[in-house]
C-alpha cells in the first residue's frame, strides 16, 4: 500500500514496504528512479546499519543483512497530513534475529515548497543502551549523460574514493581535491560505488552541464557520502551514511565500537533529518 503527500509543487509517494519512496514528482515530472530489471529499488531505508556490516552485541554475533533489515519490513502508517507522513517499525521476533534490541523506528517525510525532509527517529524501548546507524539511498533521474554532471561541496574536500571488493580493501582512488567533484564515472562502472569517508561538508549540490543546480542535499549527522548507480543506468544515488561497511577481512565488530554508530539510552530517542531540494 502507498501513501501520498503533495503541496501543489512536490508530490511524494511512499510504500508501506520498507517505508520506501516510490515517486517524487516536481511540477508533475518524475524525479525518482522507477523500479525496473536494472534495479528493483528507488530509495531504500538503511537501518540499523549501512552496507554489509557484521555486528556483535555483548560478544554475540548476529547475521549480516545488506543495508540492514528495515527495507524488507512492513511499516505501519503512524501519522499523515496533507504535507507530512510518518511510518513506524517496531521490533519483532524476526528483527531480533538480526538486531537484539527493542525499538521504535519512525520515518517521516515532509514537504515544503521544493524541499523534501526525511527524518529518522529511533526510540529505545529496551532495558539497555541501544546502538544503531542509518543512511539514505535516494535515487535521481538524470536528463543529460551522467559524465556531464558534477558535485559542488560546501567545504573543501580530499576526494579519495575508498575501494570496495566485498569489503573495504584499505586502498583508495584519488580523484582530486577542492569543492568541485566531476562525476566520478570511473568509480561507478559495473555497479561499483564511489565512497567518500569522513567528509567535511554537510551540504552538496548536483550541477548539470549548463551550470544549473538540479538537486541540493543537507545531511547533518552523516559523515560519509556514497554515490552509486546500477549497471550503466543514467541515474545517480546520493547516499549519506553514518557508518561504513566492513573492511577485509571481515569479522563481527561490537556495535558500540563501530565508527558512526549512535547510542540511545533506555527510554530515550534520537533523530536525524536530511533535506533534499529539487529544482526544475
N, C-alpha and C positions, 0 to 999 in steps of 0.2 A: 504494500500500500504506500502511496506517495502523498505528500502534503506540500502545499504551495503558498508562498507569500509574494506580495507584489506591492510596489508603490507607484506604479504607472511608468517607471523608468526601468527598474530592475525587477525581473521576475525569477524567483528562485524556487526550485522543486527539489525535495529530498525524499529518500526512501526510508521506510522503517528498517529495512535490512541494512545493518551497519551504520545507520543514520547518514548514509552517503548522499552527497549531492548528485543529482542525475540531470539537472538542467539549470543553466544560468543564462538568462536572456537579457540583453541590453537593448532597449528600444525595439524589442521583438526579434533581435538577431541572436542566435545561439552562440555562446562563447565557451561552453564546456564541451570537452571531448565526449562524443557519443559512442557507447559501447559497440564493439564490432569484433570480428575474428582476430584482429591485430592485438587488441587488448580489451578484455571484458571488464573494464573499470572506468571510472571517471574522476573520483575524488575520495578514495578510501580513507577511513579514520585509522590512525596509527595509535594504538593503546593496548596494553600498558607499557609498551616499548616500541622502538622503531627498528626496522631491519631484521636481520637474522641475529638474534641476541640470546645467548644462553644465560639463564639466571639460576641462582640458588638463593634460598632464604633459610637462615639459621642452619646452613650446611646441607639442606635438602635441595637437590637439583630438580628442575621442572622441565617438561617437554617444550622444545622450541617451536614456536609458531611464527612464521614470517610476518613481520609488522604487528604481532600481537593478535588477539582473538576478536577484538571488538568489531572489526569489519565483517566478521562472519555471523554476528549475533543479531537477533531481532530486538530492536529498541521499541519502547512504548512512547507515544506522544504525550509528554507531560504538560505542555502548555502551548497555546497557539493564539496569535492575534493576527491582524492584517499584515504586519511587517516583522513579525518575530515568531519563531517556533523553537521549542526545546524538546529534545529526545532524551530518554533515560534508559540506562542499562544498569541492572543490579546483578550482583554476584549470584552464582548458582552452582549446583553440583558440577556442571560442565566447566564453568570458568575456573573452578578451584583445582581442576586437573592441571591447569597451566599457570595458576596465579593464586597463592594461598591466602588471599585477603578478602574480607567482606567490605563492599564498597557500593557507592552510587556514583555513576559516571554520567554527567549531563553534557550534551552537545547542543549549543544554542546558535541558531542562525538569525541574524538581524540585519535589516537593510535600511539605509538612509541615503537618499539621492542615488549616487553611483557607487556606494560603498557597501560591501558585504562583510559583516563582522562575524567571526567564527570563535566561539568561546567554549573551551573545555573546562569543566568543573568536576573535581573529584572530591567526594565526601567520604571520610573514613568512618565506617560503621563497625569496624573491628575493635578488638580489645587490645590491640598493639599498634605500634607505628607502622604505617603503610608506605610503600615505596612505589613510584611509577615514573614513567617518562612517556611523552606523547609527541605527535608530529602531524603535519599536514601533507597532503599528496594531491592537491588540486591540479587539474589539467586545463590547458588553454589552447584553443584552436588558433593556428597562425594563418594569416592571409597571404603572406609572401613566403618564399623559400626560407627554411629555418636559418640557413647560414647568413642571411641578410640582417638578422636581429642582433642586438647587443643588450647588456645589462648595465645599468648605472647604479653604483652603490653609494650609500650615504657617506661612508668613510673610505679612506684608502685601505686597500687590501693586498695581501700577497696571494695571488691566485695559484695555489698548488693543489691540484685535484688528486685526492687520495686514491690509490689503485685498489680495486676490489676484485678478488677472484675467489668467490665463495668465502670471503672473509677479507679484512683489510690486511694487505701484504706488508705494510710499512714503507712501501715505495710511493712516489707521487709524480705527477706530470706537471712541470712548470708551465704556467700559462700567462706569465707576466705579473705586473702589479699596478697599483693605482686605483682609480674609481670606476674605470670602464673595463668591462669584460666582454669582448666579442663572443658571440655564441660559441661555446666550446664543442663544436661538432665532432672533432676527433675523439672526444671523450664520451660521445653519445651514440657511437656506432654499435650495431648488433645488440641493442637494448642495454648498453652499458650506461653507467651513471657517473656524472661529474659530482664529486664530493668535496665540499669545502668545509673544513672543520675549524671551530673556534674563530669565527669571523668577528670583526669589529662592528660591522653595520647591523642595524635592526630595521633598515629601510632599503628597499631595492626597487628599481623601475625597469620594466621591459620596454625597449625602444625599437621602433620599426625602422625600415630603411629610409623613410622620409624624415627621421628625427623626431617622430611623434611618440609620446608615451602611450602605450597600449594598455598596460596594467601597472599598478604600483602596489607594493606589499609592505606591510608593517608587521613585525613579529617579535615584540618584546618577550623575553623569557626563553628564546630559542637561539642557540649559539652556533648551530650547524645549518648549512644550506646545501641542498642537493638538487640537481637538475637531471631529468630523465625523460626519455621518450621510448615507446615501444617500436622496435624494428626501425623503419625509415618513415614513420608517420610524421606528417607536418603539423606537429603539436609539441608542446613542452609542459612538463610537470615541474612546478616550483614548490620545493618541499622544505620548509623549516622543521628541523628535528631537534629534540632535546638531547638525545643520546646518539652515539654512532654504533654500528654493528660490531660484532666480534672481530678480533684480529685472528691471524693464523699463527700458531694452532689455536683452535677454539676450545675453551674449557668453561664450564659454568662459573660465573662470577657472582659473588654475593651482591644482591641488588643494591644494597646500601653503598657499595664501592664503585658502582658504575658511574662514570663521569656524565653529568647531566641529569641523573636521577633525582627526583623530588620526593621529600618526605612529608607525610601528613600525620600529625599526632592523633591519637584516639579522640574521636568526637569532632575533629577539625575538618577543614576543607581548604582547597586551593584551586585557583582558576587562572587560566591564561587565555588572552584574547589576541587573535590575529585579525588584520584588516586587509581586504583585497579591494582595490579600486579598479573599476572598469571604465574605459574611455572609448568613445566611438571613433 
